[in-house]
Amino acid sequence: MTEVLNDYLVPGRYVDSADPGVVALAQRVVAGIEDERERGVALYCAVRDEVGYDPYCVGTHEAYYRAGACLARGSGFCIPKAALLAACARAVGIPARIGYADVRNHLSTPRLSAMVGGDVYHWHSYTDMYLDGRWVKSTPAFDLALCERLGVHALEFDGVEDSLLQEYNRSGDRHMEYLADRGTFADVPFARIVADFERLHPTWLHNREGLANDVPAD
């Protein structure tokens, strides 16, 4: 098991846990916290709320999917935010990997649905951290401020139970529905994601092309 866990402790191309900004964030957040589970929870809250969720921050450039670039930009969609949480965990010695699923957003806005090509989002990402001897899933995508605007409960994470996307909003309306699990990975499967986005979400994938100075720092 130790050898397997080591695969989830080393820096990746996208889960770039050696990035100076990632290391600084992780060390700041866990300073003074000794318990591993509490460290994982603190990192989750920091990535969820200190880095804004931006569903339009999608493109063909690798930097849109890299943890360090997401942190430097201060926002990103679910894929780099999940990678950022995994990178922060690895930076302080917590094994972490990233998982993916296809989901349906029943409350997607008309503008976003038109760009995505419907209400099904392929390759939605979450983080899987190894805490107290077991893998626990968490979804740091939607920041607290966004949840307040949308009228949904912010996802909490206790480091014990899986914390996946909200099934209902505060009014009891159906919100997020998981359709298919794509499994977990040590690093972002960039080529596969972009190929599927090209086929399934082409307008979304290319929505930022032509915007000056928009590519995140690499």
trRosetta pair geometry for C-beta under 8 A, 3 or more apart (Angstrom, degrees):
i j d omega theta_ij theta_ji phi_ij phi_ji
1 4 5.6 -58 -152 39 37 111
1 5 6.1 36 153 -20 71 107
2 5 5.7 -56 -146 37 31 110
2 6 6.6 43 152 -31 63 99
3 6 5.7 -45 -157 19 33 118
3 7 7.9 42 146 -24 57 92
4 7 6.0 -44 -173 15 43 113
4 8 7.8 18 142 0 64 103
5 8 5.8 -67 -163 44 49 103
5 9 6.5 47 143 -26 75 110
5 95 4.5 -80 -164 -87 92 154
5 130 6.3 -83 -130 45 111 174
6 9 5.4 -60 -146 32 41 115
6 10 6.8 39 162 -26 71 102
7 10 6.9 -53 -150 23 28 106
7 186 5.3 -79 153 -107 100 137
8 86 7.9 -91 -166 -166 91 107
8 90 7.0 -138 153 -93 60 108
8 95 4.0 68 97 -167 115 90
8 96 5.7 175 171 52 106 28
8 97 4.9 -68 -119 -55 121 89
8 130 6.9 106 99 -9 144 125
8 186 6.0 -127 -87 -124 67 85
9 90 5.4 157 -148 -143 41 92
9 93 7.0 11 -139 -141 114 44
9 95 5.4 -57 -61 -98 84 72
10 17 7.7 168 147 45 23 125
10 90 7.3 -70 39 -167 12 135
11 15 7.0 -167 -159 105 49 72
11 16 5.5 34 -167 -149 107 45
11 17 4.5 -141 -98 46 77 80
11 18 4.2 -46 -70 -7 152 101
11 19 7.9 143 -138 -19 128 69
11 87 7.6 44 -127 -135 75 92
11 90 7.0 154 -81 123 52 142
12 15 3.9 50 41 52 119 87
12 16 6.5 -98 73 -68 58 48
12 17 7.4 64 17 -3 69 90
12 87 7.9 -112 39 -92 92 92
12 186 6.3 162 -83 136 134 84
12 187 3.5 -178 -166 -100 146 114
12 188 7.4 143 125 11 137 72
13 16 6.8 -26 163 -71 18 93
13 62 7.8 -61 148 -174 112 132
13 66 7.4 -84 138 -109 66 104
13 187 5.9 70 35 -172 81 144
13 188 7.6 -104 79 46 90 91
13 190 7.7 -72 97 -15 126 133
14 62 7.4 -126 -90 -177 97 93
14 65 5.4 -39 -136 126 130 93
14 66 4.8 -122 -136 -106 65 62
14 67 6.4 108 158 -12 59 82
14 80 7.7 -115 -178 -112 103 73
14 83 5.2 -68 140 -149 97 149
14 187 5.4 123 40 -174 97 91
14 188 3.7 -46 81 23 161 117
14 190 6.5 163 -55 -55 140 111
15 67 5.8 62 -127 -20 38 134
15 83 5.0 -131 -86 -161 71 87
15 86 4.8 -51 -134 102 124 118
15 87 4.8 -170 -170 -71 66 85
15 90 6.8 87 154 5 111 146
15 96 7.6 -166 -163 98 139 102
15 98 6.7 -162 -70 -23 127 121
15 186 7.4 -123 33 153 142 57
15 187 5.3 -132 14 -116 104 70
15 188 6.8 151 -32 -19 82 85
16 19 4.4 68 118 -35 108 109
16 22 6.5 162 97 -3 76 153
16 66 6.0 19 -3 -170 123 100
16 67 5.4 -165 37 52 78 103
16 68 4.7 -48 75 -17 127 115
16 87 5.9 7 60 -126 42 137
17 22 5.9 -129 -139 123 38 142
17 23 7.4 90 167 -71 60 78
17 26 8.0 23 -155 -24 87 157
17 67 7.5 18 -67 74 52 154
17 86 7.7 -93 -69 122 109 69
17 87 4.2 -166 -82 -158 69 71
17 88 7.4 -155 -125 -48 88 16
17 89 7.9 -73 -113 66 128 53
17 90 3.8 -74 -100 87 162 117
17 91 4.5 -160 -173 -60 95 78
18 22 7.6 53 62 65 14 122
18 23 6.9 10 -155 -51 31 119
18 91 7.5 168 -77 -105 33 92
19 22 4.1 77 69 9 99 112
19 23 6.7 -175 84 -11 49 85
19 67 6.7 -173 18 93 144 97
19 68 3.3 -154 -134 -93 166 129
19 71 7.5 147 113 43 140 135
19 87 7.0 10 27 173 111 141
20 23 5.7 -56 -145 38 31 111
20 24 6.2 31 158 -20 66 107
21 24 5.7 -54 -145 36 30 111
21 25 6.4 30 156 -18 65 105
21 68 5.8 119 54 -148 111 84
21 71 5.0 166 126 110 125 132
21 72 5.9 166 7 -69 175 82
22 25 5.9 -56 -149 36 29 109
22 26 6.2 25 157 -16 65 110
22 67 5.9 48 -92 127 135 116
22 68 5.4 -80 -32 -91 112 80
22 71 6.0 175 -76 -2 71 161
22 84 7.0 -148 -115 -148 105 74
22 87 4.8 -57 -158 133 146 121
22 88 5.9 -134 -171 -79 88 65
22 91 5.6 -176 133 -56 96 149
23 26 5.9 -59 -146 39 28 109
23 27 6.1 21 161 -14 65 111
23 91 4.9 -162 -105 -158 61 133
24 27 6.1 -59 -144 40 26 106
24 28 6.2 27 158 -20 63 110
25 28 5.9 -61 -150 36 27 110
25 29 6.2 21 159 -19 65 111
25 46 6.7 158 173 145 104 138
25 50 7.7 177 -147 96 123 151
25 71 6.4 -121 -24 -147 151 140
25 88 6.0 -69 99 -111 107 116
26 29 6.0 -60 -147 36 27 109
26 30 6.4 -2 167 4 65 112
26 43 6.4 12 -127 -114 78 115
26 87 7.8 -128 -53 119 131 70
26 88 4.0 173 -86 -158 104 78
26 89 7.5 -151 -128 -49 127 19
26 91 4.0 137 42 83 163 127
26 92 4.9 -156 159 -31 118 107
27 30 6.6 -69 -139 48 26 92
27 31 6.4 53 158 -59 63 91
27 91 7.3 -92 -40 134 78 116
27 92 6.8 162 -81 -84 56 106
28 31 5.9 -33 -154 -12 28 117
29 39 8.0 106 114 -158 95 69
29 42 5.1 159 161 137 99 106
29 43 5.5 115 113 -90 147 60
29 46 4.6 -72 -109 -40 139 158
29 88 7.2 20 37 -176 142 131
30 33 4.9 -100 -162 52 65 112
30 39 4.5 29 -125 -137 119 99
30 42 6.0 143 -89 82 63 136
30 43 6.8 -7 -57 -57 101 95
30 92 5.2 82 25 -136 159 164
33 38 5.1 -141 -169 111 119 111
33 39 5.1 156 113 -80 124 75
33 42 5.9 -166 -26 -5 171 154
34 38 7.9 38 63 57 46 125
35 38 4.0 67 80 15 108 112
35 39 6.7 -172 92 -15 54 83
36 39 5.5 -52 -151 31 33 115
36 40 6.6 34 153 -19 65 102
36 94 6.4 145 -164 -99 99 105
36 131 5.9 177 126 -142 102 78
36 132 6.6 165 80 -53 116 68
37 40 5.7 -53 -154 33 34 112
37 41 6.5 33 151 -17 66 105
37 131 4.9 97 -101 178 72 123
37 132 5.4 2 -62 -31 112 115
37 159 3.8 125 -169 141 91 150
37 160 7.2 28 -154 -56 136 75
38 41 5.6 -50 -146 37 36 113
38 42 6.2 38 154 -21 66 105
38 159 7.1 -87 -64 -17 30 162
39 42 5.8 -56 -147 36 30 111
39 43 6.4 30 155 -18 64 106
39 92 6.3 -137 175 115 135 142
39 94 6.5 -174 105 -51 120 136
40 43 5.8 -55 -148 36 30 110
40 44 6.4 35 152 -23 64 105
40 89 6.4 32 -115 -115 81 111
40 94 5.9 160 -81 -152 95 162
40 129 4.9 158 -139 123 127 157
40 131 4.9 -67 -10 -87 161 134
40 136 7.5 86 147 68 153 126
40 138 8.0 157 160 -6 103 148
40 157 7.9 -103 129 134 91 122
40 159 4.9 117 79 -112 119 110
41 44 5.6 -52 -151 31 32 116
41 45 6.5 29 155 -16 65 104
41 157 5.8 -174 -125 102 75 92
41 158 6.5 -1 -101 -146 127 24
41 159 4.8 -76 -53 -39 98 112
42 45 5.9 -54 -150 36 32 109
42 46 6.4 31 153 -20 64 108
43 46 5.7 -56 -148 36 32 112
43 47 6.3 23 159 -12 67 107
43 85 6.2 121 139 -150 103 78
43 88 4.8 169 -157 117 121 127
43 89 5.8 146 113 -73 166 73
43 92 7.5 -155 -71 30 136 134
43 94 7.7 -154 12 39 157 149
44 47 6.3 -63 -149 40 26 102
44 48 6.0 26 156 -21 65 113
44 85 6.2 42 -105 -141 57 129
44 127 7.7 -161 -106 65 90 136
44 138 5.1 -56 -123 148 131 157
44 140 5.6 -150 -158 -84 68 110
44 157 4.6 -62 134 62 163 146
44 163 7.8 75 -169 59 150 146
45 48 5.7 -55 -142 37 28 114
45 49 6.1 -9 171 9 65 116
45 157 7.5 -150 -54 46 74 105
46 49 6.8 -78 -141 50 19 87
46 50 5.1 -10 -178 5 65 126
46 88 7.4 -169 80 -169 123 168
47 50 6.8 -50 -101 46 18 93
47 51 5.8 -22 -162 27 55 118
47 81 6.2 135 163 -171 106 83
47 84 5.3 161 -137 107 123 110
47 85 4.4 -139 45 -79 171 87
47 88 6.4 -152 -59 9 121 148
47 140 4.4 16 103 173 108 156
48 51 7.8 143 89 50 3 80
48 81 7.9 80 -98 178 42 125
48 140 4.2 -120 -73 -154 74 81
48 141 7.7 1 -125 43 75 21
48 142 7.3 2 -159 79 94 44
48 143 5.6 148 156 -108 64 58
48 144 7.0 77 131 -32 105 79
48 154 7.4 102 159 -174 136 111
48 155 7.4 -143 -129 67 142 93
49 143 5.0 118 -114 -150 43 93
49 144 4.9 9 -108 3 108 106
49 145 7.6 109 -145 -7 81 86
51 70 6.3 52 -168 147 143 96
51 71 6.3 -74 -92 -108 132 55
51 74 6.2 -158 -130 -168 67 38
51 75 6.2 168 180 -94 72 32
51 76 6.5 -10 161 23 118 94
51 81 6.0 177 102 -116 127 96
51 84 6.5 14 25 97 169 167
51 143 7.2 -162 81 -74 46 124
52 74 6.4 30 18 142 96 78
52 75 4.1 -26 70 -105 93 98
52 143 5.4 -71 -124 1 50 151
52 145 7.5 -39 -116 56 96 121
52 146 7.2 124 -157 -42 82 117
53 75 7.0 -96 -3 -156 2 87
53 76 7.5 -49 -128 76 42 45
53 77 6.9 61 -164 -123 74 41
53 78 7.5 21 -139 -67 106 64
53 81 6.8 -26 -101 -48 78 158
53 141 5.4 70 -112 164 127 69
53 142 5.3 -33 -23 -110 161 41
53 143 5.3 -166 -8 -1 94 89
53 146 5.3 -47 45 -17 115 165
54 57 4.0 63 100 -13 116 116
54 75 4.2 59 -13 156 124 121
54 76 6.2 -7 43 -76 96 5
54 77 6.1 -85 82 -62 58 66
55 58 7.4 -14 168 -24 48 114
55 77 5.3 80 -119 -112 41 108
55 112 5.9 18 109 -130 145 129
56 77 7.8 162 28 -65 21 113
56 112 7.9 -114 -66 -108 85 90
56 115 7.5 -15 -109 138 85 170
56 207 6.3 -96 -159 104 85 141
56 208 7.3 124 156 -65 84 103
57 64 6.5 179 150 -145 78 98
57 73 7.3 137 -153 135 145 152
57 75 5.9 162 -39 118 158 97
57 76 5.3 -115 98 -127 141 43
57 77 5.4 -173 65 -27 87 86
57 80 8.0 -70 114 30 119 132
57 208 7.5 41 -134 -58 38 148
57 216 7.7 60 -174 -51 112 119
58 64 6.1 100 -142 175 32 143
58 77 5.7 6 -65 -3 93 147
58 197 7.5 -154 172 -155 125 150
58 204 5.6 2 86 157 148 87
58 205 6.2 -86 138 -112 110 37
58 207 6.6 56 69 36 94 109
58 208 7.1 163 71 -7 49 116
59 64 4.6 163 46 -48 85 152
59 205 6.9 98 -136 180 25 55
59 206 7.4 74 -133 -113 66 30
59 207 7.6 -112 -85 52 74 67
59 208 4.7 -66 -78 52 116 120
59 209 7.0 141 -137 -56 106 71
59 214 7.7 138 -57 119 153 112
59 215 7.1 -116 90 -109 161 74
60 64 7.7 84 44 18 15 136
60 194 6.1 83 -135 -143 71 125
60 205 6.3 63 -64 167 80 99
60 206 7.0 16 -30 -92 109 69
60 209 7.7 24 12 -72 110 109
61 64 5.5 107 73 -12 80 98
61 215 5.0 46 17 -139 173 110
61 216 7.3 175 100 36 128 80
61 218 7.6 -98 167 -83 117 110
62 65 6.0 -75 -167 44 49 103
62 66 6.1 49 144 -36 82 113
62 190 6.1 3 -122 -147 85 153
62 218 7.1 67 77 -129 98 104
63 66 5.4 -54 -137 26 42 118
63 69 4.1 -178 -169 -139 86 169
63 215 6.0 86 57 172 135 87
63 216 4.1 -162 138 74 115 95
63 217 6.6 -176 -158 84 140 28
63 218 4.5 -96 -76 -92 125 72
64 69 7.3 -72 -66 106 17 137
64 76 7.4 153 -170 -139 60 101
64 77 8.0 17 172 25 98 102
64 79 8.0 48 132 77 82 122
64 80 6.7 -128 155 -41 46 132
64 215 7.8 -85 -51 -146 89 66
64 216 6.1 142 -81 12 50 121
65 79 5.5 -39 -130 125 82 125
65 80 5.5 -160 -149 -71 27 91
65 83 6.9 86 167 -8 65 158
65 188 5.1 172 161 144 117 161
65 190 5.5 152 86 -108 161 98
65 193 7.2 137 -110 74 145 149
66 69 4.3 70 76 14 103 111
66 70 6.7 -171 90 -14 51 86
66 80 6.4 4 59 -123 25 110
66 83 7.0 -110 -155 116 23 149
66 188 7.7 -128 -85 24 48 146
66 216 7.6 -168 52 98 98 133
66 218 7.5 83 36 -139 153 56
67 70 5.7 -59 -151 33 29 113
67 71 6.5 25 156 -16 65 106
67 80 6.1 172 -89 -167 40 78
67 83 4.3 -132 -66 123 93 96
67 84 4.1 152 -146 -87 90 57
67 86 7.3 -121 -83 62 141 83
67 87 3.9 132 138 -5 170 149
67 88 7.9 -157 -177 -28 136 74
68 71 5.7 -54 -150 36 33 111
68 72 6.3 31 154 -18 66 107
68 84 8.0 158 -50 -108 29 87
68 87 7.3 -129 -49 161 71 167
69 72 5.6 -53 -144 38 33 111
69 73 6.2 31 156 -18 66 108
69 76 8.0 105 103 -84 79 133
69 80 7.0 -79 75 -145 89 143
69 216 4.1 97 170 130 113 127
69 217 5.4 -169 -129 72 82 66
69 218 6.3 -2 -90 -101 128 32
70 73 5.9 -59 -147 39 27 109
70 75 7.4 -105 -165 96 74 23
70 76 3.7 -33 -136 -32 107 152
70 80 3.6 164 -65 145 139 127
70 81 6.3 -156 172 -70 151 52
70 83 7.1 128 8 69 144 104
70 84 5.2 -108 81 -56 131 127
70 216 7.1 -5 -72 -157 40 162
71 74 7.4 33 179 -73 31 38
71 84 5.7 144 -54 -131 96 127
72 216 6.8 125 76 -177 104 99
72 217 4.7 -60 109 46 149 129
73 76 6.4 103 72 -57 128 90
73 216 4.7 -60 -58 -125 130 109
73 217 6.9 -171 -57 16 80 88
76 79 7.5 -99 154 66 111 66
76 80 3.9 -72 166 71 151 122
76 81 5.2 175 83 -47 106 82
76 84 7.4 135 48 -21 144 132
76 216 7.9 13 -91 -78 104 154
77 80 6.7 85 56 26 58 90
77 81 7.1 -123 111 -3 25 105
77 141 7.4 2 175 -144 50 107
78 81 5.7 -69 -143 44 30 110
78 82 6.0 29 163 -20 70 108
78 124 5.5 0 96 -155 159 68
78 125 4.7 160 132 46 96 84
78 126 7.7 -28 177 -63 114 50
78 139 7.5 -22 -145 -163 113 92
78 141 4.0 -20 -107 -104 87 128
79 82 6.2 -57 -149 35 24 106
79 83 6.5 21 153 -15 61 110
79 123 6.7 12 -83 138 118 105
79 125 4.5 108 -104 -1 52 144
79 188 6.5 80 176 -130 106 126
79 193 7.0 86 -122 -155 153 160
80 83 5.2 -55 -144 41 39 115
80 84 6.0 47 153 -28 69 101
81 84 5.4 -47 -147 30 33 115
81 85 6.8 33 154 -17 62 99
81 125 7.6 150 62 86 76 115
81 140 5.3 -144 152 95 107 97
81 141 5.4 132 76 -104 145 54
82 85 5.9 -50 -151 34 34 109
82 86 6.5 33 151 -15 64 106
82 98 5.1 106 133 -136 113 107
82 99 7.8 -111 -179 45 145 56
82 125 3.8 -137 22 132 151 110
82 126 5.5 -166 -119 -152 132 7
82 127 4.7 -173 -158 -53 79 81
82 139 7.4 -35 -90 -134 104 53
82 140 6.5 157 -88 41 53 94
82 141 7.2 -16 -49 -64 88 85
83 86 5.6 -56 -150 40 34 112
83 87 6.1 36 152 -22 67 107
83 98 5.8 -15 -85 -78 64 149
83 125 7.3 -12 -32 154 77 153
83 188 5.5 -26 -88 -52 133 117
84 87 5.5 -53 -144 36 31 112
84 88 6.3 32 156 -19 65 104
84 140 7.6 -105 73 86 99 142
85 88 5.8 -52 -147 35 31 111
85 89 6.4 34 153 -20 63 105
85 96 7.2 -143 122 -174 74 150
85 127 4.2 -82 90 -58 125 164
85 129 7.7 -89 144 -55 104 115
85 138 7.1 -121 155 87 159 112
85 140 4.8 143 -54 5 139 147
86 89 5.7 -54 -150 35 31 112
86 90 6.4 29 154 -16 65 106
86 96 3.9 -175 -143 128 71 120
86 97 6.4 46 -133 -131 133 4
86 98 5.2 -80 -37 -58 154 90
86 127 5.0 -162 -56 -134 84 106
86 128 7.8 21 -97 45 109 56
86 129 7.5 -162 -109 -78 63 80
87 90 5.8 -55 -148 38 31 110
87 91 6.3 38 152 -28 64 106
87 96 7.7 -106 -29 81 21 135
88 91 5.5 -52 -149 28 32 117
88 92 7.1 3 160 3 63 104
89 92 6.7 -79 -159 47 29 89
89 94 3.9 -80 -177 80 90 112
89 95 7.4 -26 135 85 116 16
89 96 3.8 95 79 -36 137 142
89 127 7.4 145 -8 175 138 131
89 129 5.1 -141 -130 -116 159 113
90 93 7.6 65 -168 -60 33 11
90 94 6.7 -96 -70 67 30 62
90 95 7.2 40 -97 -123 76 28
90 96 5.5 -111 -46 36 83 105
94 129 5.6 4 150 -161 121 109
94 130 6.7 177 179 59 74 74
94 131 6.9 5 -153 -81 119 78
95 129 7.2 136 87 -160 57 55
95 130 3.9 7 71 29 107 129
96 127 6.1 -11 -170 -174 114 102
96 128 6.7 152 -158 82 62 53
96 129 4.7 -20 -103 -104 93 70
96 130 6.9 -137 -71 7 46 78
97 127 7.8 151 82 -160 37 58
97 128 4.9 -19 66 64 84 107
97 135 7.9 -26 37 -135 109 123
97 184 4.7 69 122 171 128 116
97 185 6.3 173 -179 77 102 32
97 186 5.7 -60 -123 -98 101 41
98 125 5.8 -8 -178 -163 110 111
98 126 7.3 157 -160 81 64 40
98 127 6.0 -39 -107 -107 67 57
98 128 7.0 179 -96 17 14 87
98 184 6.6 156 84 -153 33 74
98 185 5.6 -28 69 62 85 84
98 187 7.6 41 28 -147 119 12
98 188 6.5 -6 67 -78 155 66
99 125 7.0 145 81 -153 45 60
99 126 5.1 -20 66 64 97 89
99 127 7.4 169 20 -100 84 8
99 128 5.2 74 -22 -30 113 116
99 137 6.5 -45 34 -120 143 114
99 181 7.6 -27 177 -161 114 91
99 182 7.4 149 180 70 68 79
99 183 6.6 -126 -139 134 84 25
99 184 4.2 -43 -87 -92 86 78
99 185 7.4 151 -92 13 38 70
100 123 5.0 -29 -159 -145 129 57
100 124 6.6 139 -157 70 65 44
100 125 5.4 -29 -97 -96 75 66
100 126 7.7 176 -81 21 29 72
100 181 7.8 124 91 -169 54 50
100 182 3.9 -32 92 64 100 125
100 183 7.0 -1 47 58 85 49
100 184 7.9 158 9 -94 69 36
100 185 7.4 17 -7 1 108 112
101 124 5.4 -35 69 65 72 99
101 126 7.3 14 7 1 106 111
101 178 5.3 -22 156 -146 145 100
101 179 7.3 145 164 50 92 63
101 180 6.3 170 -161 87 72 47
101 181 5.1 -33 -106 -108 96 50
101 182 5.9 -164 -87 8 34 85
102 120 6.4 12 176 -178 103 100
102 121 7.0 174 -156 87 58 49
102 122 4.9 -16 -111 -114 96 60
102 123 7.3 14 -83 -23 67 35
102 124 6.8 128 -118 11 19 97
102 178 7.7 108 79 -164 51 57
102 179 4.5 -55 99 68 96 110
102 180 4.4 22 35 47 110 95
102 182 7.0 97 -26 -39 78 107
103 120 7.3 170 90 -151 35 58
103 121 5.3 -12 63 57 84 96
103 124 4.6 0 8 -1 116 154
103 165 6.5 45 -140 40 157 154
103 176 5.6 -9 -180 -168 129 95
103 177 6.3 149 -164 76 73 47
103 178 5.5 -40 -104 -102 85 48
103 179 6.1 175 -103 5 25 90
104 119 5.4 51 -163 122 80 98
104 120 5.2 -32 -96 -95 76 69
104 121 7.6 164 -95 15 25 74
104 176 7.3 151 78 -157 51 46
104 177 4.4 -11 55 59 99 105
104 179 5.9 86 -22 -45 93 118
105 108 4.1 93 102 -54 115 98
105 119 5.2 -133 62 -171 70 87
105 120 8.0 180 14 -87 72 21
105 121 6.2 44 -16 -12 109 117
105 175 7.2 -24 -151 170 63 60
105 176 6.0 -17 -106 -102 62 71
106 119 6.6 69 -91 172 31 145
106 173 7.1 -155 112 149 123 93
106 174 4.4 21 55 108 169 95
106 175 5.8 -138 50 -132 101 13
106 176 7.3 -139 12 -66 86 23
106 177 6.6 70 -33 -11 106 108
107 150 7.3 105 126 -171 140 112
107 169 6.4 71 -56 -42 158 131
107 173 6.7 98 -75 114 114 123
107 174 7.8 -178 -37 97 89 57
107 175 5.3 -26 1 -128 121 69
108 112 5.2 -121 -174 87 95 113
108 113 4.6 115 120 -65 122 95
108 116 7.2 -74 -166 31 149 142
108 119 4.7 -172 20 -123 137 87
109 112 4.7 83 57 14 88 101
109 113 6.7 -156 88 -7 41 89
110 113 5.7 -57 -140 40 28 111
110 114 6.2 32 160 -23 64 106
111 114 6.0 -58 -154 32 26 111
111 115 6.7 19 153 -13 62 108
112 115 5.7 -58 -150 39 36 109
112 116 5.9 25 157 -12 71 111
113 116 5.9 -58 -135 45 29 104
113 117 7.8 -115 172 51 54 11
113 118 6.2 -24 -165 -172 86 10
113 119 5.6 -19 -118 -71 109 71
114 117 7.8 30 179 -73 24 33
114 203 7.7 -68 137 108 65 154
115 203 5.3 -141 -157 115 55 111
115 204 4.9 100 146 -84 90 77
115 207 5.9 16 -156 -83 122 143
116 119 7.4 89 87 -94 134 22
116 120 7.8 -178 142 66 122 46
116 121 6.3 -55 -156 -91 143 79
116 201 5.5 -36 -155 -129 59 111
116 203 7.7 -108 -56 72 9 101
116 204 5.0 38 -100 -61 50 137
117 200 6.9 -168 69 161 143 59
117 201 5.7 -153 18 -112 119 58
117 202 7.6 67 -48 31 139 68
117 203 6.4 140 -52 30 96 111
117 204 7.1 -100 -6 -16 93 109
120 179 6.8 -5 -138 -3 108 158
121 124 5.2 75 109 -60 111 102
121 201 8.0 37 -133 -75 59 144
122 196 5.7 -116 121 144 143 127
122 197 7.4 -163 73 -80 113 63
122 200 5.4 41 9 98 144 157
122 201 6.9 -156 35 -21 104 118
123 182 6.7 -13 -104 11 59 165
123 193 5.0 114 -149 -126 167 97
123 196 6.4 133 -30 82 125 139
123 197 7.5 -65 29 -58 139 94
124 141 8.0 -46 -167 -55 94 157
124 165 7.5 -34 161 -31 146 142
125 141 7.7 131 72 -70 76 114
126 137 5.3 36 135 -171 135 102
126 138 6.5 173 -176 84 99 30
126 139 4.5 -55 -116 -88 100 78
126 141 8.0 -72 -94 -26 65 105
126 164 6.5 -43 -97 -115 156 78
127 137 7.1 147 82 -153 45 55
127 138 5.4 -22 66 65 95 82
127 139 7.4 168 20 -88 76 31
127 140 6.4 15 5 0 125 106
128 135 5.1 7 177 -172 107 109
128 136 7.1 157 -155 73 60 31
128 137 5.2 -27 -97 -94 76 69
128 138 8.0 159 -88 19 32 66
128 184 5.4 -37 18 -119 150 137
129 135 7.3 154 79 -148 29 58
129 136 5.8 -27 65 62 79 85
129 138 6.9 -3 7 13 108 113
129 159 7.8 -55 84 -131 127 78
130 133 7.7 3 177 -127 87 7
130 134 7.1 -175 -149 94 63 17
130 135 5.6 -34 -94 -90 68 63
130 136 7.8 143 -105 15 20 76
131 134 6.9 -33 68 64 60 65
131 136 5.3 -36 35 18 112 126
131 159 5.0 -107 139 -170 163 96
131 160 7.9 -101 100 -76 126 41
132 159 7.4 91 2 150 116 105
132 160 7.8 -9 46 -100 141 71
136 159 6.1 98 93 -167 165 40
136 160 6.8 -130 -117 -167 145 4
136 161 7.3 86 -148 89 111 9
136 162 6.2 -158 -163 -83 66 57
137 162 4.2 23 52 -139 98 98
137 163 6.7 -159 105 42 71 53
137 164 6.2 14 117 -66 125 89
138 155 7.6 149 -164 134 78 125
138 157 4.4 27 -124 -116 126 144
138 162 7.4 -153 -66 -157 50 52
138 163 4.6 22 -122 57 71 107
139 142 7.7 25 128 15 102 85
139 155 5.7 3 70 100 97 171
139 163 6.1 -134 20 114 80 80
139 164 5.5 83 -22 -137 129 39
139 165 5.5 -84 116 -60 173 67
141 165 7.5 -9 41 -93 128 101
142 146 5.2 -125 -166 87 81 125
142 147 5.4 95 144 -62 116 93
142 150 7.7 -62 -159 26 133 146
142 152 7.4 -16 148 83 159 128
142 154 6.9 -154 108 -129 101 68
142 155 6.7 102 57 4 104 105
142 165 7.8 94 -3 -127 123 87
142 166 7.9 -44 38 -3 154 113
143 146 4.9 92 61 9 77 105
143 147 7.1 -143 98 -7 38 89
143 154 7.9 -26 156 -127 28 115
144 147 5.7 -56 -148 35 32 112
144 148 6.5 36 154 -22 65 103
144 154 4.8 -5 -111 -98 70 151
145 148 5.7 -52 -154 31 32 114
145 149 6.8 29 151 -16 64 104
146 149 5.7 -57 -153 36 35 110
146 150 6.1 21 155 -10 70 112
147 150 5.8 -63 -140 45 31 104
147 152 5.0 -95 -152 76 83 81
147 153 6.7 -21 180 132 130 13
147 154 4.2 174 50 -76 167 74
147 155 7.9 -164 -87 -5 146 64
148 151 7.8 32 179 -68 27 35
148 154 7.8 -9 -43 -49 71 106
150 169 7.1 -118 139 -126 91 121
151 169 5.4 49 109 178 91 121
151 170 5.0 -108 167 29 82 115
151 171 6.7 18 146 -17 130 99
152 166 5.1 151 -178 76 124 169
152 169 4.5 -82 -92 -125 83 78
152 170 6.3 -157 -106 -23 30 83
152 175 6.1 88 -112 -115 132 158
153 166 6.1 151 57 -113 83 132
153 169 7.9 163 0 -153 71 43
153 170 6.4 125 -41 -74 79 86
155 163 5.2 123 171 168 110 109
155 164 7.7 -127 -136 96 141 13
155 165 7.1 -77 -71 -116 140 34
155 166 6.4 -134 -70 -52 93 87
156 163 6.6 -128 90 -128 41 138
157 163 4.2 -105 -95 4 83 159
158 161 6.1 39 50 29 108 87
158 163 7.7 136 12 -54 64 122
164 178 6.9 -11 158 -55 144 133
165 175 7.5 -138 149 114 99 108
165 176 3.8 -58 126 103 123 165
165 178 7.5 147 46 -59 108 91
166 169 6.8 77 134 -83 134 48
166 175 4.9 -3 105 83 95 148
166 176 5.6 103 69 18 55 113
167 174 7.2 -52 164 -143 67 64
167 175 6.2 123 142 49 18 93
167 176 6.2 -89 -98 63 33 74
167 177 7.3 70 -136 -85 74 58
168 172 5.5 -12 180 -145 132 33
168 173 6.4 146 -157 70 79 34
168 174 6.2 -53 -103 -104 72 32
168 175 5.5 149 -126 0 14 101
169 172 7.2 -51 69 17 66 17
169 173 5.1 -2 36 55 107 90
169 175 4.9 123 -43 -67 78 120
174 177 6.8 9 176 -51 113 109
178 181 7.4 26 172 -65 120 76
185 188 7.0 114 98 -98 135 18
185 189 5.6 -124 -119 -34 168 98
188 193 7.1 -39 173 -5 94 143
189 192 4.2 -7 139 35 115 119
189 193 5.9 131 91 -25 77 91
190 193 5.9 -65 -148 37 26 109
190 194 6.2 17 163 -13 67 110
191 194 6.1 -58 -144 40 27 105
191 195 6.2 28 158 -20 63 111
192 195 5.8 -57 -146 37 28 112
192 196 6.3 22 158 -13 64 109
193 196 6.0 -62 -150 40 28 106
193 197 6.1 27 154 -18 66 109
194 197 5.5 -53 -141 40 32 112
194 198 6.2 41 155 -27 64 103
194 205 7.0 109 -147 -144 68 131
195 198 5.7 -50 -150 29 29 116
195 199 6.7 18 153 -9 61 108
196 199 5.8 -61 -150 43 34 106
196 200 5.5 -6 166 13 73 118
196 201 7.9 35 126 18 71 93
197 200 6.3 -69 -120 57 25 85
197 201 4.6 -48 -152 60 71 101
197 202 7.3 132 146 -80 65 38
197 204 6.7 -104 -164 84 105 104
197 205 4.2 126 142 -77 116 123
198 201 8.0 -6 -28 62 13 60
198 202 5.8 43 -160 -97 41 84
198 205 6.0 -67 -78 51 52 172
199 202 7.4 87 -39 -54 4 94
201 204 4.0 -32 166 42 108 123
201 205 5.6 120 105 -30 86 91
202 205 5.6 -56 -143 35 31 113
202 206 6.2 -1 169 6 67 112
203 206 6.6 -75 -144 51 24 90
203 207 6.2 53 154 -69 63 92
204 207 5.8 -28 -148 -22 28 119
206 209 5.0 -26 -173 -2 80 124
208 211 5.1 -67 -173 23 71 127
208 214 5.1 -153 176 132 114 147
211 214 3.9 48 98 -31 110 144
215 218 7.5 -7 144 -45 110 98
